């Protein structure tokens, strides 16, 4: 039976975690806070380089290894640093993405520690830093290189905001810089130069015309999109500009490789005056909607299964062949907003579903 006070505990712990600043790159304090609450029944598997990876006891032969995974960092705050509670909500930076999920992970670990025989699965908790930064700063990829146990995971449940749905796969995320060159001249005699802004309008036109493209995988629709996210150029009102720099973001479906995505971008921006520099290219996450463990999670809460229209660490688990899905209490619509929040009923629901999943039953 679910403890009637669990909602209060989850809300209080979420608020405590919100009040620990943890902007990407500054996660030591929150990792220390989480480490202090790990039950003695869990063994530390890895604790290096912004990672706290623990597992409940000795691995049992034949028992699948399931890991609840959550990032501890947030984007920078844009307002008061302290969180608050009001009318069934916890407010503050990271509440939805994803300190509410961290509280659920902690509470799930405490329940398992209180009854080690409650699940037939071996369970781990993986807390990690630097998720909100480009993939070049990943804390997970170095973990996978140094920690053999990470490669033995049978299912990683990445507790990104999904409003308690299962969201499978994730989009690839390519960021590029485009430089368009011209030659300067006086605006009274522009024919003596080559206007880089005029050229950029023409050369970036195919991106503006490339509308969303739907890609269906196992009945789930991922939507590919490309956007110009910034543009700058020009030095004075009477000078024909000789340089324009634009930033491009391409979100691409799991059917494309990172190389395919880069080729697509270079096809869209192919003018000889345009130089394309890829800044970062995080791969998409494979779609794992039909495995036995994912189906067990779905049945535990009669959960909807949806595509993930964003990038998440599911992709990083995919690089080492580990099945992973997204499932968490945060609502994506509140992530990164100035009024970021999470509902207490959503926290309880997430915890209830995970308990039912680990105990191989349906939510009562």
The 8 nearest C-alpha neighbors of each residue, nearest first, counted from 0:
[[1, 2, 3, 363, 351, 362, 354, 355],
 [0, 2, 3, 351, 5, 4, 354, 347],
 [1, 3, 4, 5, 0, 6, 8, 351],
 [4, 2, 5, 1, 6, 7, 0, 8],
 [5, 3, 2, 7, 6, 8, 1, 9],
 [4, 6, 8, 2, 7, 3, 9, 347],
 [7, 5, 9, 8, 4, 347, 10, 343],
 [6, 8, 10, 5, 4, 9, 11, 343],
 [9, 7, 5, 11, 6, 10, 12, 4],
 [8, 10, 6, 12, 7, 11, 102, 5],
 [11, 9, 13, 7, 8, 12, 343, 6],
 [12, 10, 8, 14, 13, 9, 7, 15],
 [11, 13, 15, 9, 14, 10, 102, 8],
 [14, 12, 99, 10, 16, 15, 11, 102],
 [13, 15, 17, 11, 12, 16, 82, 18],
 [16, 14, 12, 18, 13, 17, 11, 19],
 [15, 17, 13, 19, 18, 14, 98, 12],
 [18, 16, 14, 19, 15, 82, 13, 93],
 [17, 19, 15, 16, 81, 82, 20, 14],
 [18, 20, 16, 17, 29, 21, 15, 28],
 [21, 19, 18, 22, 17, 29, 80, 26],
 [22, 20, 26, 72, 25, 73, 23, 19],
 [21, 23, 73, 72, 25, 75, 74, 24],
 [24, 22, 72, 129, 25, 73, 21, 131],
 [23, 25, 26, 129, 22, 128, 72, 21],
 [26, 24, 21, 22, 23, 27, 28, 72],
 [25, 27, 21, 29, 28, 24, 30, 72],
 [28, 26, 30, 29, 25, 31, 49, 21],
 [29, 27, 31, 30, 26, 32, 19, 21],
 [28, 30, 32, 31, 26, 27, 19, 33],
 [31, 29, 33, 27, 32, 28, 34, 26],
 [30, 32, 34, 28, 29, 33, 27, 35],
 [33, 31, 29, 35, 30, 34, 28, 36],
 [32, 34, 30, 36, 35, 31, 29, 37],
 [35, 33, 31, 37, 36, 32, 30, 51],
 [34, 36, 32, 33, 37, 31, 38, 30],
 [35, 37, 33, 34, 38, 32, 105, 109],
 [36, 38, 34, 35, 39, 33, 41, 105],
 [39, 37, 40, 41, 36, 109, 112, 108],
 [38, 40, 41, 37, 42, 112, 36, 55],
 [39, 41, 38, 112, 55, 56, 42, 37],
 [42, 40, 55, 54, 39, 38, 56, 53],
 [41, 43, 53, 54, 44, 55, 56, 40],
 [44, 42, 53, 45, 52, 54, 41, 46],
 [43, 45, 53, 52, 42, 54, 46, 148],
 [46, 44, 52, 43, 47, 51, 50, 53],
 [45, 47, 51, 50, 52, 43, 44, 48],
 [46, 48, 50, 49, 45, 51, 142, 52],
 [47, 49, 50, 138, 46, 142, 128, 141],
 [50, 48, 128, 127, 47, 138, 51, 26],
 [49, 51, 127, 46, 47, 48, 126, 52],
 [50, 52, 46, 126, 125, 45, 127, 53],
 [53, 51, 125, 45, 44, 124, 43, 50],
 [52, 54, 43, 44, 42, 124, 123, 41],
 [55, 53, 123, 41, 42, 122, 56, 124],
 [54, 56, 41, 122, 40, 123, 42, 121],
 [55, 57, 41, 54, 40, 42, 58, 121],
 [58, 56, 59, 55, 54, 121, 42, 41],
 [57, 59, 121, 56, 60, 62, 64, 55],
 [58, 60, 62, 61, 57, 121, 120, 63],
 [61, 59, 62, 58, 63, 57, 121, 64],
 [60, 62, 59, 63, 58, 120, 64, 121],
 [61, 63, 120, 59, 60, 121, 64, 119],
 [64, 62, 120, 153, 121, 65, 61, 152],
 [63, 65, 121, 152, 153, 122, 120, 62],
 [66, 64, 154, 122, 153, 155, 152, 121],
 [67, 65, 123, 155, 124, 122, 68, 156],
 [68, 66, 156, 124, 155, 125, 157, 123],
 [69, 67, 125, 157, 126, 156, 124, 158],
 [70, 68, 126, 158, 157, 125, 101, 127],
 [69, 71, 127, 128, 126, 72, 130, 97],
 [70, 72, 128, 127, 126, 69, 26, 73],
 [73, 71, 23, 21, 22, 128, 70, 129],
 [74, 72, 22, 93, 23, 21, 75, 131],
 [73, 75, 22, 131, 76, 23, 335, 72],
 [76, 74, 22, 73, 77, 23, 92, 21],
 [77, 75, 78, 92, 74, 80, 79, 337],
 [78, 76, 337, 75, 79, 80, 92, 336],
 [77, 79, 76, 80, 337, 92, 81, 91],
 [80, 78, 81, 77, 76, 82, 91, 92],
 [79, 81, 78, 82, 76, 18, 91, 92],
 [82, 80, 18, 79, 91, 83, 17, 92],
 [81, 83, 91, 90, 18, 17, 14, 80],
 [84, 82, 90, 89, 91, 85, 81, 14],
 [85, 83, 89, 88, 90, 86, 82, 87],
 [84, 86, 88, 87, 89, 83, 90, 342],
 [87, 85, 88, 84, 89, 342, 343, 83],
 [86, 88, 343, 85, 342, 89, 84, 344],
 [89, 87, 342, 85, 341, 86, 84, 343],
 [88, 90, 84, 341, 340, 83, 14, 342],
 [91, 89, 340, 83, 82, 339, 84, 94],
 [92, 90, 82, 94, 339, 340, 17, 93],
 [91, 93, 94, 339, 76, 17, 73, 90],
 [92, 94, 96, 97, 95, 98, 73, 17],
 [93, 95, 98, 340, 99, 91, 92, 341],
 [96, 94, 329, 97, 341, 93, 340, 334],
 [97, 95, 93, 334, 94, 160, 98, 329],
 [96, 98, 95, 100, 93, 99, 94, 159],
 [97, 99, 101, 94, 100, 93, 13, 96],
 [98, 100, 13, 102, 101, 94, 97, 95],
 [99, 101, 103, 98, 97, 102, 158, 327],
 [100, 102, 98, 104, 103, 99, 105, 69],
 [101, 103, 105, 99, 100, 104, 13, 12],
 [104, 102, 100, 106, 101, 105, 350, 107],
 [103, 105, 101, 107, 102, 106, 100, 108],
 [106, 104, 108, 102, 103, 107, 101, 109],
 [105, 107, 109, 103, 108, 104, 102, 110],
 [108, 106, 104, 110, 109, 105, 103, 111],
 [107, 109, 105, 111, 106, 110, 112, 104],
 [108, 110, 106, 112, 107, 111, 105, 113],
 [111, 109, 107, 113, 108, 112, 106, 114],
 [112, 110, 108, 114, 115, 113, 109, 107],
 [113, 111, 109, 110, 114, 115, 40, 108],
 [112, 114, 110, 111, 109, 115, 108, 40],
 [113, 115, 111, 116, 117, 112, 110, 118],
 [116, 114, 111, 112, 117, 113, 118, 55],
 [115, 117, 114, 118, 119, 111, 113, 112],
 [116, 118, 114, 115, 358, 111, 119, 357],
 [119, 117, 358, 357, 120, 116, 115, 359],
 [118, 120, 62, 121, 117, 358, 116, 357],
 [121, 119, 118, 62, 63, 122, 64, 357],
 [120, 122, 64, 63, 62, 65, 58, 55],
 [123, 121, 65, 66, 55, 64, 54, 120],
 [122, 124, 54, 66, 53, 55, 65, 67],
 [125, 123, 67, 53, 66, 52, 68, 54],
 [124, 126, 52, 68, 51, 67, 69, 127],
 [125, 127, 51, 69, 70, 50, 68, 52],
 [128, 126, 50, 70, 49, 71, 51, 138],
 [127, 129, 49, 71, 70, 72, 130, 138],
 [130, 128, 23, 132, 131, 137, 24, 72],
 [129, 131, 132, 128, 70, 137, 72, 23],
 [130, 132, 129, 23, 74, 73, 72, 133],
 [133, 131, 130, 129, 136, 134, 23, 137],
 [134, 132, 135, 136, 131, 279, 137, 130],
 [133, 135, 137, 136, 281, 132, 279, 130],
 [134, 136, 133, 137, 279, 132, 281, 280],
 [137, 135, 134, 133, 132, 129, 138, 130],
 [138, 136, 134, 139, 135, 140, 129, 130],
 [137, 139, 140, 128, 141, 129, 49, 127],
 [140, 138, 142, 137, 141, 143, 127, 315],
 [139, 141, 143, 142, 138, 137, 144, 315],
 [142, 140, 144, 143, 139, 138, 145, 137],
 [143, 141, 139, 145, 140, 144, 146, 138],
 [142, 144, 140, 141, 146, 145, 149, 139],
 [143, 145, 141, 142, 146, 140, 147, 139],
 [144, 146, 142, 143, 141, 147, 149, 140],
 [147, 145, 148, 143, 142, 149, 144, 45],
 [148, 146, 149, 150, 145, 151, 143, 144],
 [149, 147, 151, 150, 146, 152, 44, 143],
 [150, 148, 147, 151, 146, 152, 143, 142],
 [149, 151, 148, 147, 152, 319, 143, 321],
 [150, 152, 148, 149, 153, 147, 64, 321],
 [153, 151, 64, 150, 154, 149, 65, 321],
 [152, 154, 64, 65, 63, 151, 321, 322],
 [155, 153, 65, 322, 323, 152, 156, 66],
 [154, 156, 323, 66, 65, 157, 67, 322],
 [157, 155, 67, 324, 323, 325, 68, 158],
 [158, 156, 325, 68, 159, 155, 69, 324],
 [157, 159, 327, 326, 69, 325, 156, 68],
 [158, 160, 327, 157, 325, 326, 161, 97],
 [159, 161, 329, 327, 331, 330, 162, 328],
 [160, 162, 163, 327, 164, 326, 330, 331],
 [163, 161, 330, 328, 329, 164, 160, 327],
 [164, 162, 328, 327, 161, 326, 349, 165],
 [163, 165, 303, 161, 162, 302, 326, 166],
 [164, 166, 304, 326, 325, 303, 305, 167],
 [167, 165, 305, 325, 307, 306, 304, 164],
 [168, 166, 324, 306, 286, 307, 325, 287],
 [167, 169, 286, 284, 285, 307, 306, 313],
 [170, 168, 284, 307, 310, 283, 309, 311],
 [171, 169, 283, 310, 309, 252, 251, 250],
 [283, 170, 172, 282, 251, 250, 281, 310],
 [173, 171, 250, 281, 280, 249, 170, 310],
 [172, 174, 280, 249, 248, 279, 281, 250],
 [175, 173, 248, 279, 278, 247, 277, 280],
 [176, 174, 277, 278, 247, 276, 246, 177],
 [175, 177, 246, 276, 245, 275, 247, 277],
 [176, 178, 275, 245, 274, 244, 246, 276],
 [179, 177, 244, 274, 273, 243, 180, 245],
 [178, 180, 273, 243, 272, 242, 195, 199],
 [181, 179, 242, 195, 272, 241, 178, 273],
 [180, 182, 241, 195, 193, 194, 242, 183],
 [181, 183, 241, 193, 192, 194, 184, 240],
 [184, 182, 241, 239, 192, 240, 238, 193],
 [183, 185, 192, 239, 189, 238, 191, 186],
 [186, 184, 238, 187, 188, 189, 239, 237],
 [185, 187, 189, 237, 188, 238, 239, 184],
 [186, 188, 185, 189, 237, 184, 238, 190],
 [187, 189, 186, 185, 190, 191, 184, 192],
 [190, 188, 186, 191, 192, 184, 185, 187],
 [191, 189, 192, 188, 193, 184, 186, 194],
 [190, 192, 189, 188, 184, 193, 185, 183],
 [193, 191, 184, 182, 183, 190, 189, 194],
 [192, 194, 181, 182, 195, 183, 241, 190],
 [195, 193, 197, 240, 196, 239, 181, 241],
 [196, 194, 181, 198, 241, 242, 197, 180],
 [195, 197, 199, 198, 194, 243, 200, 240],
 [198, 196, 200, 194, 199, 195, 201, 193],
 [197, 199, 195, 201, 196, 200, 202, 194],
 [198, 200, 202, 196, 201, 197, 203, 195],
 [201, 199, 197, 198, 203, 202, 204, 196],
 [202, 200, 204, 198, 199, 203, 197, 205],
 [201, 203, 199, 204, 200, 198, 268, 270],
 [204, 202, 206, 200, 205, 201, 199, 268],
 [203, 205, 207, 201, 206, 202, 200, 208],
 [206, 204, 208, 207, 203, 267, 209, 202],
 [205, 207, 209, 204, 208, 203, 267, 225],
 [206, 208, 204, 205, 209, 203, 210, 226],
 [207, 209, 205, 206, 210, 204, 203, 211],
 [210, 208, 206, 207, 205, 211, 225, 224],
 [209, 211, 208, 212, 224, 207, 225, 206],
 [210, 212, 224, 223, 222, 213, 209, 225],
 [213, 211, 223, 222, 210, 214, 224, 209],
 [214, 212, 222, 221, 220, 223, 215, 211],
 [213, 215, 221, 220, 222, 212, 216, 252],
 [216, 214, 220, 219, 218, 221, 213, 217],
 [215, 217, 219, 218, 220, 214, 221, 286],
 [218, 216, 219, 215, 288, 286, 220, 289],
 [217, 219, 216, 215, 220, 306, 305, 214],
 [220, 218, 216, 215, 217, 306, 305, 221],
 [219, 221, 215, 214, 213, 216, 222, 306],
 [222, 220, 214, 213, 252, 306, 215, 308],
 [223, 221, 213, 212, 214, 211, 224, 220],
 [222, 224, 251, 212, 250, 211, 252, 213],
 [225, 223, 211, 250, 249, 222, 212, 226],
 [226, 224, 249, 248, 250, 206, 223, 227],
 [227, 225, 248, 247, 228, 249, 224, 206],
 [226, 228, 247, 246, 229, 248, 245, 225],
 [227, 229, 246, 247, 226, 248, 230, 245],
 [230, 228, 246, 245, 227, 231, 247, 244],
 [231, 229, 245, 244, 246, 232, 243, 228],
 [232, 230, 244, 243, 245, 229, 233, 242],
 [233, 231, 243, 242, 244, 240, 234, 196],
 [232, 234, 240, 235, 242, 231, 243, 241],
 [233, 235, 240, 238, 232, 236, 239, 237],
 [236, 234, 238, 237, 233, 240, 239, 232],
 [235, 237, 238, 234, 186, 233, 239, 240],
 [236, 238, 186, 235, 185, 239, 187, 184],
 [239, 237, 185, 186, 235, 236, 184, 240],
 [238, 240, 184, 183, 194, 186, 185, 189],
 [241, 239, 233, 194, 183, 195, 242, 238],
 [240, 242, 181, 182, 183, 195, 180, 194],
 [243, 241, 180, 195, 179, 240, 181, 232],
 [242, 244, 232, 179, 231, 178, 195, 196],
 [243, 245, 178, 231, 177, 230, 179, 232],
 [246, 244, 230, 177, 229, 176, 231, 178],
 [247, 245, 176, 229, 228, 175, 227, 177],
 [246, 248, 227, 175, 226, 174, 228, 176],
 [249, 247, 174, 226, 225, 173, 227, 175],
 [248, 250, 225, 173, 224, 172, 251, 226],
 [251, 249, 172, 224, 171, 223, 170, 225],
 [250, 252, 223, 171, 170, 249, 172, 255],
 [251, 253, 170, 254, 255, 221, 223, 171],
 [254, 252, 283, 255, 285, 284, 170, 251],
 [253, 255, 252, 256, 214, 251, 216, 283],
 [256, 254, 253, 259, 252, 260, 257, 251],
 [255, 257, 259, 258, 260, 282, 254, 253],
 [256, 258, 260, 259, 282, 261, 280, 255],
 [259, 257, 261, 256, 260, 262, 255, 263],
 [260, 258, 256, 262, 257, 261, 255, 263],
 [261, 259, 263, 257, 262, 258, 256, 264],
 [260, 262, 264, 258, 263, 259, 265, 257],
 [261, 263, 259, 265, 260, 264, 266, 258],
 [264, 262, 266, 260, 261, 265, 259, 267],
 [265, 263, 267, 261, 266, 262, 268, 260],
 [264, 266, 268, 262, 267, 263, 269, 261],
 [265, 267, 263, 264, 269, 268, 262, 261],
 [266, 268, 264, 265, 205, 269, 263, 206],
 [269, 267, 265, 266, 270, 264, 202, 203],
 [268, 270, 266, 265, 267, 271, 273, 202],
 [269, 271, 272, 273, 268, 202, 274, 267],
 [270, 272, 273, 269, 274, 179, 268, 180],
 [273, 271, 270, 180, 179, 274, 181, 198],
 [274, 272, 179, 271, 270, 178, 177, 275],
 [273, 275, 178, 177, 179, 276, 272, 271],
 [276, 274, 177, 176, 273, 277, 178, 175],
 [277, 275, 176, 175, 278, 177, 274, 178],
 [276, 278, 175, 279, 174, 176, 275, 280],
 [279, 277, 175, 174, 276, 176, 280, 173],
 [280, 278, 174, 277, 173, 281, 133, 175],
 [279, 281, 173, 172, 174, 282, 257, 278],
 [280, 282, 172, 171, 134, 173, 279, 283],
 [283, 281, 171, 257, 314, 280, 172, 284],
 [171, 282, 284, 170, 253, 314, 169, 285],
 [314, 283, 285, 168, 169, 313, 317, 253],
 [284, 286, 168, 253, 317, 287, 283, 314],
 [285, 287, 168, 167, 288, 284, 253, 169],
 [288, 286, 289, 167, 285, 322, 290, 168],
 [289, 287, 286, 290, 167, 293, 294, 304],
 [288, 290, 287, 294, 293, 291, 292, 286],
 [291, 289, 293, 292, 288, 294, 287, 322],
 [292, 290, 294, 293, 295, 289, 296, 288],
 [291, 293, 295, 294, 290, 296, 154, 289],
 [294, 292, 296, 290, 295, 291, 297, 288],
 [293, 295, 297, 291, 292, 296, 298, 290],
 [294, 296, 292, 298, 293, 297, 299, 291],
 [297, 295, 293, 299, 356, 294, 298, 292],
 [298, 296, 302, 294, 295, 299, 301, 300],
 [297, 299, 301, 295, 300, 296, 294, 361],
 [300, 298, 361, 356, 296, 297, 355, 362],
 [299, 301, 302, 352, 298, 362, 297, 361],
 [302, 300, 298, 297, 299, 303, 361, 362],
 [303, 301, 297, 300, 164, 304, 165, 298],
 [302, 304, 164, 165, 305, 301, 297, 166],
 [305, 303, 165, 166, 164, 302, 306, 167],
 [304, 306, 166, 165, 167, 303, 307, 219],
 [305, 307, 166, 167, 219, 308, 221, 168],
 [308, 306, 169, 166, 309, 167, 168, 305],
 [309, 307, 170, 306, 169, 221, 222, 310],
 [308, 310, 170, 307, 169, 311, 250, 171],
 [309, 311, 170, 169, 171, 172, 283, 312],
 [310, 312, 313, 169, 314, 309, 159, 284],
 [313, 311, 315, 314, 316, 157, 310, 130],
 [314, 312, 316, 311, 284, 323, 315, 317],
 [284, 313, 315, 317, 312, 283, 316, 282],
 [316, 314, 312, 317, 318, 313, 140, 139],
 [317, 315, 321, 313, 318, 314, 319, 323],
 [316, 318, 320, 314, 315, 319, 321, 284],
 [317, 319, 315, 316, 320, 314, 321, 284],
 [320, 318, 317, 321, 316, 150, 315, 143],
 [319, 321, 317, 318, 322, 316, 150, 315],
 [322, 320, 316, 317, 319, 323, 152, 153],
 [323, 321, 154, 155, 287, 153, 320, 317],
 [324, 322, 155, 313, 154, 156, 321, 316],
 [323, 325, 167, 156, 157, 166, 313, 326],
 [324, 326, 157, 166, 158, 165, 159, 156],
 [327, 325, 158, 165, 161, 163, 164, 159],
 [326, 328, 158, 160, 159, 163, 161, 329],
 [329, 327, 163, 162, 345, 346, 349, 160],
 [330, 328, 160, 95, 162, 327, 341, 161],
 [329, 331, 162, 160, 332, 161, 333, 95],
 [332, 330, 160, 334, 333, 161, 329, 162],
 [331, 333, 330, 334, 336, 329, 335, 339],
 [334, 332, 339, 331, 336, 330, 340, 95],
 [333, 335, 331, 96, 336, 95, 332, 339],
 [336, 334, 339, 333, 337, 74, 96, 92],
 [337, 335, 339, 338, 334, 333, 92, 332],
 [336, 338, 339, 77, 335, 78, 92, 76],
 [339, 337, 336, 340, 91, 90, 333, 92],
 [340, 338, 333, 336, 91, 337, 90, 92],
 [341, 339, 90, 94, 89, 95, 91, 333],
 [340, 342, 95, 89, 88, 94, 329, 343],
 [343, 341, 88, 345, 344, 87, 89, 346],
 [342, 344, 346, 345, 87, 88, 10, 6],
 [345, 343, 347, 346, 342, 348, 6, 87],
 [346, 344, 348, 328, 342, 343, 347, 349],
 [347, 345, 343, 349, 344, 348, 328, 350],
 [348, 346, 344, 350, 345, 349, 6, 351],
 [347, 349, 345, 351, 346, 350, 344, 352],
 [350, 348, 352, 346, 351, 328, 347, 345],
 [351, 349, 347, 353, 348, 352, 103, 354],
 [350, 352, 348, 354, 349, 353, 347, 355],
 [353, 351, 355, 349, 300, 354, 350, 299],
 [354, 352, 356, 350, 355, 351, 357, 349],
 [353, 355, 357, 351, 356, 352, 358, 350],
 [354, 356, 360, 358, 352, 353, 299, 357],
 [357, 355, 353, 299, 359, 296, 354, 358],
 [356, 358, 118, 354, 359, 355, 353, 120],
 [357, 359, 118, 355, 356, 360, 117, 354],
 [360, 358, 356, 357, 355, 361, 299, 295],
 [359, 361, 355, 358, 299, 356, 362, 357],
 [360, 362, 299, 355, 300, 363, 298, 359],
 [363, 361, 300, 355, 299, 352, 360, 351],
 [362, 361, 355, 360, 0, 300, 351, 299]]
